[in-house]
């Protein structure tokens, strides 16, 4: 039997799990199959195409537990779609006329890789699915096992993706400080923009974590440091219908009574309307290799600020984004436990030649298993009927409808 050799990569945006997942994979293989060589491709699929890799040394294995302390990725990320040949050529990752899937497959074969772990979101793992299908169809003996990473928690059919819990907790911490800006000037509107292109889970979960965090506060009666300073007055998600006039009237009433208003908004809320508005005005909206709108160029928070500032007669308005702060954090205790369970299963599956993505399968009552690649896709909507979200909305007194 040919000797096993493991490779791993991280891809897509950051999430508070990448460093820990890499460390966990190194630890697990060192425990159960220490004879297996491990390499890491740098900057995701880019590293595979270019043959840019890191050999995991004995010293790295010994110090792998340190990676649980850090955010970011110790092996680098990129956004590369192996079925988008034109983009790969444009970025000088392959030559004109080459099939990136074939280039990747041949690189893996030449490097002697028998197991590939992909750590990323739906784009990373649907690309892994494309690669796995190509490998199988063309006679390559290689097992591909993905781990689901996304702060949006929007991967179908996975109940909880790695890093999302941490991102919500850290986003709440971020806004706990930012909320104090409401004391800087009369009639202040503060908009907290949270990551989430198509799914409002992170915005909702961040609001929940923030309310839980601030519920323990004590205040001095009669001063501005009161409970409303730490309240939330509105939450807007991609899954919710948005009525500008009704919401502006409601928030103006709050502003008139308290002197400030706080809004949590997903970066994907009203996104389609904003993109349509810009394209109708003749603007070219930038998209990435996967065809997604480059959401950092849209600035949804600023759009809400523009709509509300005058309607609320705000003297001061500001948008604060917790996204990069939250997604770059090290994994918290809940995510560390989730990472360990998924890593252990990923290694077991890989050694047994079972390809797929590890996760709690919502179609099988949340059972932790290696889910078949063809079932993996992105854009899972947040369920507005979730009990804890109803509690959040009751707390802030906002009525809403589904989009």
Number of C-alpha atoms within 10 A of each C-alpha: 3 6 10 16 17 24 24 27 30 32 26 22 20 27 30 31 37 36 27 29 26 25 23 24 24 25 21 18 21 18 10 13 13 13 12 12 18 23 19 24 24 24 22 26 29 26 23 25 24 16 17 14 19 15 12 15 12 10 8 15 18 12 13 20 16 12 21 20 13 17 21 21 24 18 20 20 24 18 18 27 23 25 16 15 21 19 17 22 16 11 12 13 20 20 15 12 9 14 18 25 22 16 19 22 22 16 17 21 15 10 15 17 22 21 22 25 27 24 28 29 30 21 19 28 31 21 22 27 23 17 20 25 16 15 22 12 9 11 8 16 13 23 22 28 31 31 26 27 32 28 27 32 27 29 25 20 19 26 17 24 27 31 33 29 24 26 35 29 22 26 29 25 18 20 22 17 10 18 20 13 17 22 14 9 14 14 23 24 28 27 25 27 26 31 27 25 20 22 26 30 28 26 28 25 22 26 29 21 20 23 19 14 15 15 12 7 10 10 10 9 9 7 7 14 14 14 14 13 19 22 19 24 20 20 23 22 28 25 21 17 14 17 10 13 12 10 18 17 14 15 22 23 14 16 21 14 11 15 20 27 28 23 21 25 27 27 28 25 26 22 20 12 10 16 18 13 12 14 12 10 9 9 11 10 14 13 12 13 17 15 9 10 17 14 19 10 10 18 17 23 25 16 14 19 18 12 14 21 20 13 15 23 15 22 14 15 22 15 19 17 21 21 22 15 12 27 26 22 23 25 31 19 11 13 22 21 13 19 27 17 15 26 28 17 20 27 24 16 20 22 18 10 16 17 25 28 32 26 30 20 19 14 11 10 9 14 14 17 18 23 21 14 22 13 14 20 17 20 15 18 17 21 13 18 9 9 9 13 18 11 12 20 19 11 14 14 12 14 9 15 10 12 10
